[in-house]
Amino acid sequence: DQRALRWIRESAVDEILAHVTLESLDRAGNATRGFLTFLTMLGMTDGRRADHADHLDLVHTTEVFFTWYPREGQA
């Protein structure tokens, strides 16, 4: 979880591509859909690092939060 959080926070697409496979996503179980959603979001960030990233460790899961603020001139 911590490695995936860092990858998304830092927009580390090259590291994701180097380490994530269909098999590793399958082993991750129910977190896979959330991870893929965040990967889709990275496609809209122009490779920028998240302005805010946080997580909450719960009993059987980790809740994550990322924010990218609009830049000057962006709608």
HTML snippet that shows the backbone in 3Dmol.js (N, CA, C, O; Angstrom):
<script src="https://3Dmol.org/build/3Dmol-min.js"></script>
<div id="view" style="width:600px;height:400px;position:relative"></div>
<script>
const pdb = `
ATOM      1  N   ASP A   1       0.816  -1.190   0.000  1.00  0.00           N
ATOM      2  CA  ASP A   1       0.000   0.000   0.000  1.00  0.00           C
ATOM      3  C   ASP A   1       0.864   1.260   0.000  1.00  0.00           C
ATOM      4  O   ASP A   1       0.600   2.194  -0.757  1.00  0.00           O
ATOM      5  N   GLN A   2       1.886   1.288   0.837  1.00  0.00           N
ATOM      6  CA  GLN A   2       2.714   2.495   0.934  1.00  0.00           C
ATOM      7  C   GLN A   2       3.439   2.791  -0.373  1.00  0.00           C
ATOM      8  O   GLN A   2       3.586   3.953  -0.753  1.00  0.00           O
ATOM      9  N   ARG A   3       3.888   1.761  -1.053  1.00  0.00           N
ATOM     10  CA  ARG A   3       4.570   1.973  -2.327  1.00  0.00           C
ATOM     11  C   ARG A   3       3.587   2.522  -3.363  1.00  0.00           C
ATOM     12  O   ARG A   3       3.925   3.441  -4.110  1.00  0.00           O
ATOM     13  N   ALA A   4       2.389   1.971  -3.410  1.00  0.00           N
ATOM     14  CA  ALA A   4       1.376   2.457  -4.354  1.00  0.00           C
ATOM     15  C   ALA A   4       0.994   3.900  -4.031  1.00  0.00           C
ATOM     16  O   ALA A   4       0.805   4.704  -4.944  1.00  0.00           O
ATOM     17  N   LEU A   5       0.880   4.235  -2.763  1.00  0.00           N
ATOM     18  CA  LEU A   5       0.580   5.618  -2.375  1.00  0.00           C
ATOM     19  C   LEU A   5       1.675   6.565  -2.852  1.00  0.00           C
ATOM     20  O   LEU A   5       1.385   7.644  -3.370  1.00  0.00           O
ATOM     21  N   ARG A   6       2.921   6.166  -2.678  1.00  0.00           N
ATOM     22  CA  ARG A   6       4.038   7.013  -3.110  1.00  0.00           C
ATOM     23  C   ARG A   6       4.025   7.187  -4.620  1.00  0.00           C
ATOM     24  O   ARG A   6       4.226   8.292  -5.124  1.00  0.00           O
ATOM     25  N   TRP A   7       3.790   6.098  -5.342  1.00  0.00           N
ATOM     26  CA  TRP A   7       3.752   6.185  -6.807  1.00  0.00           C
ATOM     27  C   TRP A   7       2.710   7.188  -7.275  1.00  0.00           C
ATOM     28  O   TRP A   7       2.985   8.003  -8.155  1.00  0.00           O
ATOM     29  N   ILE A   8       1.527   7.136  -6.701  1.00  0.00           N
ATOM     30  CA  ILE A   8       0.457   8.034  -7.125  1.00  0.00           C
ATOM     31  C   ILE A   8       0.762   9.458  -6.689  1.00  0.00           C
ATOM     32  O   ILE A   8       0.616  10.390  -7.480  1.00  0.00           O
ATOM     33  N   ARG A   9       1.184   9.639  -5.439  1.00  0.00           N
ATOM     34  CA  ARG A   9       1.510  10.976  -4.923  1.00  0.00           C
ATOM     35  C   ARG A   9       2.560  11.659  -5.794  1.00  0.00           C
ATOM     36  O   ARG A   9       2.454  12.852  -6.080  1.00  0.00           O
ATOM     37  N   GLU A  10       3.575  10.900  -6.217  1.00  0.00           N
ATOM     38  CA  GLU A  10       4.683  11.467  -6.979  1.00  0.00           C
ATOM     39  C   GLU A  10       4.472  11.386  -8.486  1.00  0.00           C
ATOM     40  O   GLU A  10       5.329  11.812  -9.259  1.00  0.00           O
ATOM     41  N   SER A  11       3.334  10.840  -8.905  1.00  0.00           N
ATOM     42  CA  SER A  11       3.031  10.654 -10.329  1.00  0.00           C
ATOM     43  C   SER A  11       4.150   9.850 -11.005  1.00  0.00           C
ATOM     44  O   SER A  11       4.624  10.209 -12.083  1.00  0.00           O
ATOM     45  N   ALA A  12       4.557   8.766 -10.357  1.00  0.00           N
ATOM     46  CA  ALA A  12       5.686   7.940 -10.794  1.00  0.00           C
ATOM     47  C   ALA A  12       5.222   6.858 -11.776  1.00  0.00           C
ATOM     48  O   ALA A  12       5.286   5.664 -11.483  1.00  0.00           O
ATOM     49  N   VAL A  13       4.760   7.297 -12.930  1.00  0.00           N
ATOM     50  CA  VAL A  13       4.202   6.372 -13.918  1.00  0.00           C
ATOM     51  C   VAL A  13       5.231   5.340 -14.373  1.00  0.00           C
ATOM     52  O   VAL A  13       4.894   4.167 -14.538  1.00  0.00           O
ATOM     53  N   ASP A  14       6.479   5.756 -14.577  1.00  0.00           N
ATOM     54  CA  ASP A  14       7.512   4.801 -15.012  1.00  0.00           C
ATOM     55  C   ASP A  14       7.718   3.689 -13.989  1.00  0.00           C
ATOM     56  O   ASP A  14       7.890   2.529 -14.364  1.00  0.00           O
ATOM     57  N   GLU A  15       7.703   4.029 -12.700  1.00  0.00           N
ATOM     58  CA  GLU A  15       7.835   3.001 -11.661  1.00  0.00           C
ATOM     59  C   GLU A  15       6.623   2.073 -11.643  1.00  0.00           C
ATOM     60  O   GLU A  15       6.762   0.861 -11.477  1.00  0.00           O
ATOM     61  N   ILE A  16       5.444   2.644 -11.814  1.00  0.00           N
ATOM     62  CA  ILE A  16       4.237   1.816 -11.860  1.00  0.00           C
ATOM     63  C   ILE A  16       4.339   0.815 -13.001  1.00  0.00           C
ATOM     64  O   ILE A  16       4.091  -0.376 -12.817  1.00  0.00           O
ATOM     65  N   LEU A  17       4.706   1.307 -14.181  1.00  0.00           N
ATOM     66  CA  LEU A  17       4.812   0.417 -15.342  1.00  0.00           C
ATOM     67  C   LEU A  17       5.889  -0.647 -15.156  1.00  0.00           C
ATOM     68  O   LEU A  17       5.766  -1.752 -15.683  1.00  0.00           O
ATOM     69  N   ALA A  18       6.938  -0.322 -14.414  1.00  0.00           N
ATOM     70  CA  ALA A  18       8.027  -1.280 -14.185  1.00  0.00           C
ATOM     71  C   ALA A  18       7.651  -2.361 -13.176  1.00  0.00           C
ATOM     72  O   ALA A  18       8.214  -3.455 -13.209  1.00  0.00           O
ATOM     73  N   HIS A  19       6.705  -2.070 -12.278  1.00  0.00           N
ATOM     74  CA  HIS A  19       6.416  -3.003 -11.187  1.00  0.00           C
ATOM     75  C   HIS A  19       5.027  -3.632 -11.205  1.00  0.00           C
ATOM     76  O   HIS A  19       4.822  -4.679 -10.590  1.00  0.00           O
ATOM     77  N   VAL A  20       4.089  -3.026 -11.885  1.00  0.00           N
ATOM     78  CA  VAL A  20       2.712  -3.507 -11.836  1.00  0.00           C
ATOM     79  C   VAL A  20       2.411  -4.338 -13.083  1.00  0.00           C
ATOM     80  O   VAL A  20       2.647  -3.907 -14.211  1.00  0.00           O
ATOM     81  N   THR A  21       1.887  -5.531 -12.849  1.00  0.00           N
ATOM     82  CA  THR A  21       1.488  -6.422 -13.931  1.00  0.00           C
ATOM     83  C   THR A  21       0.045  -6.858 -13.696  1.00  0.00           C
ATOM     84  O   THR A  21      -0.512  -6.622 -12.624  1.00  0.00           O
ATOM     85  N   LEU A  22      -0.548  -7.483 -14.681  1.00  0.00           N
ATOM     86  CA  LEU A  22      -1.895  -8.023 -14.487  1.00  0.00           C
ATOM     87  C   LEU A  22      -1.909  -9.022 -13.334  1.00  0.00           C
ATOM     88  O   LEU A  22      -2.872  -9.083 -12.571  1.00  0.00           O
ATOM     89  N   GLU A  23      -0.841  -9.800 -13.212  1.00  0.00           N
ATOM     90  CA  GLU A  23      -0.764 -10.799 -12.139  1.00  0.00           C
ATOM     91  C   GLU A  23      -0.678 -10.126 -10.766  1.00  0.00           C
ATOM     92  O   GLU A  23      -1.327 -10.570  -9.819  1.00  0.00           O
ATOM     93  N   SER A  24       0.114  -9.063 -10.652  1.00  0.00           N
ATOM     94  CA  SER A  24       0.228  -8.393  -9.350  1.00  0.00           C
ATOM     95  C   SER A  24      -1.078  -7.689  -8.986  1.00  0.00           C
ATOM     96  O   SER A  24      -1.444  -7.629  -7.813  1.00  0.00           O
ATOM     97  N   LEU A  25      -1.775  -7.160  -9.981  1.00  0.00           N
ATOM     98  CA  LEU A  25      -3.081  -6.558  -9.710  1.00  0.00           C
ATOM     99  C   LEU A  25      -4.069  -7.621  -9.243  1.00  0.00           C
ATOM    100  O   LEU A  25      -4.868  -7.372  -8.341  1.00  0.00           O
ATOM    101  N   ASP A  26      -4.019  -8.789  -9.844  1.00  0.00           N
ATOM    102  CA  ASP A  26      -4.911  -9.877  -9.446  1.00  0.00           C
ATOM    103  C   ASP A  26      -4.633 -10.313  -8.010  1.00  0.00           C
ATOM    104  O   ASP A  26      -5.565 -10.583  -7.252  1.00  0.00           O
ATOM    105  N   ARG A  27      -3.360 -10.382  -7.635  1.00  0.00           N
ATOM    106  CA  ARG A  27      -2.994 -10.764  -6.267  1.00  0.00           C
ATOM    107  C   ARG A  27      -3.430  -9.713  -5.245  1.00  0.00           C
ATOM    108  O   ARG A  27      -3.690 -10.042  -4.088  1.00  0.00           O
ATOM    109  N   ALA A  28      -3.510  -8.454  -5.668  1.00  0.00           N
ATOM    110  CA  ALA A  28      -3.874  -7.378  -4.742  1.00  0.00           C
ATOM    111  C   ALA A  28      -5.329  -7.471  -4.303  1.00  0.00           C
ATOM    112  O   ALA A  28      -5.696  -6.923  -3.263  1.00  0.00           O
ATOM    113  N   GLY A  29      -6.150  -8.149  -5.070  1.00  0.00           N
ATOM    114  CA  GLY A  29      -7.537  -8.344  -4.663  1.00  0.00           C
ATOM    115  C   GLY A  29      -8.409  -7.128  -4.879  1.00  0.00           C
ATOM    116  O   GLY A  29      -8.351  -6.482  -5.926  1.00  0.00           O
ATOM    117  N   ASN A  30      -9.226  -6.819  -3.871  1.00  0.00           N
ATOM    118  CA  ASN A  30     -10.251  -5.791  -4.056  1.00  0.00           C
ATOM    119  C   ASN A  30      -9.692  -4.376  -4.171  1.00  0.00           C
ATOM    120  O   ASN A  30     -10.441  -3.469  -4.534  1.00  0.00           O
ATOM    121  N   ALA A  31      -8.428  -4.146  -3.884  1.00  0.00           N
ATOM    122  CA  ALA A  31      -7.845  -2.808  -4.020  1.00  0.00           C
ATOM    123  C   ALA A  31      -7.529  -2.457  -5.468  1.00  0.00           C
ATOM    124  O   ALA A  31      -7.250  -1.299  -5.778  1.00  0.00           O
ATOM    125  N   THR A  32      -7.570  -3.433  -6.344  1.00  0.00           N
ATOM    126  CA  THR A  32      -7.193  -3.220  -7.736  1.00  0.00           C
ATOM    127  C   THR A  32      -8.035  -2.149  -8.414  1.00  0.00           C
ATOM    128  O   THR A  32      -7.487  -1.297  -9.114  1.00  0.00           O
ATOM    129  N   ARG A  33      -9.334  -2.168  -8.229  1.00  0.00           N
ATOM    130  CA  ARG A  33     -10.192  -1.181  -8.898  1.00  0.00           C
ATOM    131  C   ARG A  33      -9.869   0.240  -8.445  1.00  0.00           C
ATOM    132  O   ARG A  33      -9.845   1.159  -9.264  1.00  0.00           O
ATOM    133  N   GLY A  34      -9.624   0.426  -7.173  1.00  0.00           N
ATOM    134  CA  GLY A  34      -9.262   1.744  -6.676  1.00  0.00           C
ATOM    135  C   GLY A  34      -7.933   2.219  -7.236  1.00  0.00           C
ATOM    136  O   GLY A  34      -7.792   3.384  -7.611  1.00  0.00           O
ATOM    137  N   PHE A  35      -6.966   1.327  -7.294  1.00  0.00           N
ATOM    138  CA  PHE A  35      -5.654   1.676  -7.840  1.00  0.00           C
ATOM    139  C   PHE A  35      -5.787   2.087  -9.298  1.00  0.00           C
ATOM    140  O   PHE A  35      -5.187   3.076  -9.718  1.00  0.00           O
ATOM    141  N   LEU A  36      -6.565   1.341 -10.077  1.00  0.00           N
ATOM    142  CA  LEU A  36      -6.759   1.673 -11.485  1.00  0.00           C
ATOM    143  C   LEU A  36      -7.472   3.014 -11.646  1.00  0.00           C
ATOM    144  O   LEU A  36      -7.197   3.750 -12.594  1.00  0.00           O
ATOM    145  N   THR A  37      -8.376   3.335 -10.734  1.00  0.00           N
ATOM    146  CA  THR A  37      -9.036   4.642 -10.768  1.00  0.00           C
ATOM    147  C   THR A  37      -8.018   5.755 -10.562  1.00  0.00           C
ATOM    148  O   THR A  37      -8.054   6.766 -11.263  1.00  0.00           O
ATOM    149  N   PHE A  38      -7.108   5.578  -9.605  1.00  0.00           N
ATOM    150  CA  PHE A  38      -6.080   6.589  -9.375  1.00  0.00           C
ATOM    151  C   PHE A  38      -5.125   6.686 -10.562  1.00  0.00           C
ATOM    152  O   PHE A  38      -4.651   7.777 -10.877  1.00  0.00           O
ATOM    153  N   LEU A  39      -4.836   5.578 -11.218  1.00  0.00           N
ATOM    154  CA  LEU A  39      -3.996   5.635 -12.420  1.00  0.00           C
ATOM    155  C   LEU A  39      -4.672   6.454 -13.504  1.00  0.00           C
ATOM    156  O   LEU A  39      -4.012   7.220 -14.206  1.00  0.00           O
ATOM    157  N   THR A  40      -5.971   6.300 -13.646  1.00  0.00           N
ATOM    158  CA  THR A  40      -6.723   7.100 -14.616  1.00  0.00           C
ATOM    159  C   THR A  40      -6.613   8.587 -14.260  1.00  0.00           C
ATOM    160  O   THR A  40      -6.436   9.429 -15.141  1.00  0.00           O
ATOM    161  N   MET A  41      -6.717   8.899 -12.986  1.00  0.00           N
ATOM    162  CA  MET A  41      -6.581  10.295 -12.551  1.00  0.00           C
ATOM    163  C   MET A  41      -5.199  10.842 -12.895  1.00  0.00           C
ATOM    164  O   MET A  41      -5.076  12.008 -13.270  1.00  0.00           O
ATOM    165  N   LEU A  42      -4.160  10.020 -12.774  1.00  0.00           N
ATOM    166  CA  LEU A  42      -2.814  10.485 -13.103  1.00  0.00           C
ATOM    167  C   LEU A  42      -2.725  10.944 -14.549  1.00  0.00           C
ATOM    168  O   LEU A  42      -1.957  11.847 -14.878  1.00  0.00           O
ATOM    169  N   GLY A  43      -3.517  10.314 -15.409  1.00  0.00           N
ATOM    170  CA  GLY A  43      -3.517  10.710 -16.812  1.00  0.00           C
ATOM    171  C   GLY A  43      -4.002  12.131 -17.028  1.00  0.00           C
ATOM    172  O   GLY A  43      -3.759  12.712 -18.086  1.00  0.00           O
ATOM    173  N   MET A  44      -4.676  12.695 -16.053  1.00  0.00           N
ATOM    174  CA  MET A  44      -5.208  14.059 -16.175  1.00  0.00           C
ATOM    175  C   MET A  44      -4.381  15.083 -15.403  1.00  0.00           C
ATOM    176  O   MET A  44      -4.764  16.251 -15.337  1.00  0.00           O
ATOM    177  N   THR A  45      -3.268  14.675 -14.823  1.00  0.00           N
ATOM    178  CA  THR A  45      -2.475  15.588 -13.991  1.00  0.00           C
ATOM    179  C   THR A  45      -1.258  16.151 -14.702  1.00  0.00           C
ATOM    180  O   THR A  45      -0.500  16.916 -14.106  1.00  0.00           O
ATOM    181  N   ASP A  46      -1.054  15.794 -15.957  1.00  0.00           N
ATOM    182  CA  ASP A  46       0.121  16.259 -16.710  1.00  0.00           C
ATOM    183  C   ASP A  46       1.427  15.911 -16.013  1.00  0.00           C
ATOM    184  O   ASP A  46       2.403  16.654 -16.110  1.00  0.00           O
ATOM    185  N   GLY A  47       1.448  14.773 -15.307  1.00  0.00           N
ATOM    186  CA  GLY A  47       2.665  14.317 -14.648  1.00  0.00           C
ATOM    187  C   GLY A  47       3.028  15.078 -13.389  1.00  0.00           C
ATOM    188  O   GLY A  47       4.144  14.944 -12.887  1.00  0.00           O
ATOM    189  N   ARG A  48       2.103  15.876 -12.868  1.00  0.00           N
ATOM    190  CA  ARG A  48       2.391  16.659 -11.668  1.00  0.00           C
ATOM    191  C   ARG A  48       2.258  15.805 -10.412  1.00  0.00           C
ATOM    192  O   ARG A  48       1.426  14.901 -10.335  1.00  0.00           O
ATOM    193  N   ARG A  49       3.081  16.111  -9.455  1.00  0.00           N
ATOM    194  CA  ARG A  49       2.987  15.513  -8.118  1.00  0.00           C
ATOM    195  C   ARG A  49       1.706  16.025  -7.458  1.00  0.00           C
ATOM    196  O   ARG A  49       1.308  17.165  -7.697  1.00  0.00           O
ATOM    197  N   ALA A  50       1.063  15.211  -6.641  1.00  0.00           N
ATOM    198  CA  ALA A  50      -0.151  15.631  -5.934  1.00  0.00           C
ATOM    199  C   ALA A  50       0.171  16.782  -4.987  1.00  0.00           C
ATOM    200  O   ALA A  50       1.208  16.784  -4.324  1.00  0.00           O
ATOM    201  N   ASP A  51      -0.730  17.759  -4.933  1.00  0.00           N
ATOM    202  CA  ASP A  51      -0.555  18.875  -4.008  1.00  0.00           C
ATOM    203  C   ASP A  51      -0.827  18.444  -2.572  1.00  0.00           C
ATOM    204  O   ASP A  51      -0.269  19.011  -1.632  1.00  0.00           O
ATOM    205  N   HIS A  52      -1.668  17.461  -2.406  1.00  0.00           N
ATOM    206  CA  HIS A  52      -1.977  16.931  -1.076  1.00  0.00           C
ATOM    207  C   HIS A  52      -2.170  15.423  -1.196  1.00  0.00           C
ATOM    208  O   HIS A  52      -2.854  14.950  -2.104  1.00  0.00           O
ATOM    209  N   ALA A  53      -1.576  14.680  -0.292  1.00  0.00           N
ATOM    210  CA  ALA A  53      -1.751  13.224  -0.249  1.00  0.00           C
ATOM    211  C   ALA A  53      -1.799  12.798   1.210  1.00  0.00           C
ATOM    212  O   ALA A  53      -0.991  13.239   2.027  1.00  0.00           O
ATOM    213  N   ASP A  54      -2.750  11.944   1.522  1.00  0.00           N
ATOM    214  CA  ASP A  54      -2.877  11.464   2.894  1.00  0.00           C
ATOM    215  C   ASP A  54      -3.516  10.085   2.860  1.00  0.00           C
ATOM    216  O   ASP A  54      -4.079   9.677   1.844  1.00  0.00           O
ATOM    217  N   HIS A  55      -3.429   9.381   3.957  1.00  0.00           N
ATOM    218  CA  HIS A  55      -4.064   8.066   4.039  1.00  0.00           C
ATOM    219  C   HIS A  55      -4.515   7.807   5.471  1.00  0.00           C
ATOM    220  O   HIS A  55      -4.033   8.426   6.419  1.00  0.00           O
ATOM    221  N   LEU A  56      -5.432   6.897   5.596  1.00  0.00           N
ATOM    222  CA  LEU A  56      -5.961   6.494   6.889  1.00  0.00           C
ATOM    223  C   LEU A  56      -5.933   4.977   6.932  1.00  0.00           C
ATOM    224  O   LEU A  56      -6.638   4.322   6.165  1.00  0.00           O
ATOM    225  N   ASP A  57      -5.129   4.415   7.815  1.00  0.00           N
ATOM    226  CA  ASP A  57      -5.044   2.965   7.960  1.00  0.00           C
ATOM    227  C   ASP A  57      -6.196   2.481   8.824  1.00  0.00           C
ATOM    228  O   ASP A  57      -6.317   2.868   9.987  1.00  0.00           O
ATOM    229  N   LEU A  58      -7.035   1.641   8.256  1.00  0.00           N
ATOM    230  CA  LEU A  58      -8.153   1.056   8.974  1.00  0.00           C
ATOM    231  C   LEU A  58      -7.856  -0.407   9.252  1.00  0.00           C
ATOM    232  O   LEU A  58      -6.757  -0.874   8.952  1.00  0.00           O
ATOM    233  N   VAL A  59      -8.785  -1.129   9.804  1.00  0.00           N
ATOM    234  CA  VAL A  59      -8.544  -2.507  10.225  1.00  0.00           C
ATOM    235  C   VAL A  59      -8.166  -3.405   9.044  1.00  0.00           C
ATOM    236  O   VAL A  59      -7.170  -4.126   9.112  1.00  0.00           O
ATOM    237  N   HIS A  60      -8.943  -3.368   7.977  1.00  0.00           N
ATOM    238  CA  HIS A  60      -8.690  -4.273   6.857  1.00  0.00           C
ATOM    239  C   HIS A  60      -8.425  -3.562   5.546  1.00  0.00           C
ATOM    240  O   HIS A  60      -8.396  -4.196   4.491  1.00  0.00           O
ATOM    241  N   THR A  61      -8.230  -2.256   5.598  1.00  0.00           N
ATOM    242  CA  THR A  61      -8.035  -1.496   4.369  1.00  0.00           C
ATOM    243  C   THR A  61      -7.319  -0.188   4.672  1.00  0.00           C
ATOM    244  O   THR A  61      -7.133   0.179   5.833  1.00  0.00           O
ATOM    245  N   THR A  62      -6.930   0.492   3.639  1.00  0.00           N
ATOM    246  CA  THR A  62      -6.344   1.823   3.740  1.00  0.00           C
ATOM    247  C   THR A  62      -7.152   2.764   2.869  1.00  0.00           C
ATOM    248  O   THR A  62      -7.350   2.503   1.682  1.00  0.00           O
ATOM    249  N   GLU A  63      -7.616   3.851   3.450  1.00  0.00           N
ATOM    250  CA  GLU A  63      -8.321   4.879   2.680  1.00  0.00           C
ATOM    251  C   GLU A  63      -7.298   5.927   2.281  1.00  0.00           C
ATOM    252  O   GLU A  63      -6.497   6.363   3.108  1.00  0.00           O
ATOM    253  N   VAL A  64      -7.318   6.336   1.013  1.00  0.00           N
ATOM    254  CA  VAL A  64      -6.335   7.303   0.525  1.00  0.00           C
ATOM    255  C   VAL A  64      -7.035   8.531  -0.042  1.00  0.00           C
ATOM    256  O   VAL A  64      -8.173   8.465  -0.508  1.00  0.00           O
ATOM    257  N   PHE A  65      -6.317   9.659   0.012  1.00  0.00           N
ATOM    258  CA  PHE A  65      -6.857  10.930  -0.441  1.00  0.00           C
ATOM    259  C   PHE A  65      -5.763  11.678  -1.197  1.00  0.00           C
ATOM    260  O   PHE A  65      -4.654  11.842  -0.689  1.00  0.00           O
ATOM    261  N   PHE A  66      -6.071  12.128  -2.401  1.00  0.00           N
ATOM    262  CA  PHE A  66      -5.133  12.895  -3.208  1.00  0.00           C
ATOM    263  C   PHE A  66      -5.852  14.123  -3.745  1.00  0.00           C
ATOM    264  O   PHE A  66      -7.036  14.069  -4.078  1.00  0.00           O
ATOM    265  N   THR A  67      -5.115  15.238  -3.825  1.00  0.00           N
ATOM    266  CA  THR A  67      -5.671  16.458  -4.404  1.00  0.00           C
ATOM    267  C   THR A  67      -4.637  17.082  -5.327  1.00  0.00           C
ATOM    268  O   THR A  67      -3.466  17.219  -4.973  1.00  0.00           O
ATOM    269  N   TRP A  68      -5.090  17.452  -6.507  1.00  0.00           N
ATOM    270  CA  TRP A  68      -4.304  18.239  -7.440  1.00  0.00           C
ATOM    271  C   TRP A  68      -5.074  19.540  -7.661  1.00  0.00           C
ATOM    272  O   TRP A  68      -6.188  19.522  -8.186  1.00  0.00           O
ATOM    273  N   TYR A  69      -4.488  20.659  -7.265  1.00  0.00           N
ATOM    274  CA  TYR A  69      -5.162  21.934  -7.429  1.00  0.00           C
ATOM    275  C   TYR A  69      -4.952  22.449  -8.855  1.00  0.00           C
ATOM    276  O   TYR A  69      -3.886  22.244  -9.436  1.00  0.00           O
ATOM    277  N   PRO A  70      -5.955  23.111  -9.416  1.00  0.00           N
ATOM    278  CA  PRO A  70      -5.786  23.682 -10.769  1.00  0.00           C
ATOM    279  C   PRO A  70      -4.664  24.707 -10.787  1.00  0.00           C
ATOM    280  O   PRO A  70      -4.443  25.419  -9.807  1.00  0.00           O
ATOM    281  N   ARG A  71      -3.974  24.773 -11.882  1.00  0.00           N
ATOM    282  CA  ARG A  71      -2.900  25.753 -12.066  1.00  0.00           C
ATOM    283  C   ARG A  71      -3.468  26.981 -12.775  1.00  0.00           C
ATOM    284  O   ARG A  71      -4.535  26.925 -13.386  1.00  0.00           O
ATOM    285  N   GLU A  72      -2.751  28.061 -12.682  1.00  0.00           N
ATOM    286  CA  GLU A  72      -3.128  29.307 -13.361  1.00  0.00           C
ATOM    287  C   GLU A  72      -3.447  29.035 -14.827  1.00  0.00           C
ATOM    288  O   GLU A  72      -2.662  28.407 -15.537  1.00  0.00           O
ATOM    289  N   GLY A  73      -4.599  29.511 -15.268  1.00  0.00           N
ATOM    290  CA  GLY A  73      -4.993  29.358 -16.665  1.00  0.00           C
ATOM    291  C   GLY A  73      -5.717  28.062 -16.982  1.00  0.00           C
ATOM    292  O   GLY A  73      -6.154  27.868 -18.117  1.00  0.00           O
ATOM    293  N   GLN A  74      -5.858  27.158 -15.994  1.00  0.00           N
ATOM    294  CA  GLN A  74      -6.579  25.909 -16.217  1.00  0.00           C
ATOM    295  C   GLN A  74      -8.037  26.096 -15.817  1.00  0.00           C
ATOM    296  O   GLN A  74      -8.340  26.774 -14.834  1.00  0.00           O
ATOM    297  N   ALA A  75      -8.911  25.507 -16.566  1.00  0.00           N
ATOM    298  CA  ALA A  75     -10.346  25.598 -16.243  1.00  0.00           C
ATOM    299  C   ALA A  75     -10.727  24.519 -15.289  1.00  0.00           C
ATOM    300  O   ALA A  75     -11.890  24.425 -14.896  1.00  0.00           O
TER     301      ALA A  75
END
`;
const viewer = $3Dmol.createViewer("view");
viewer.addModel(pdb, "pdb");
viewer.setStyle({}, {cartoon: {color: "spectrum"}});
viewer.zoomTo();
viewer.render();
</script>
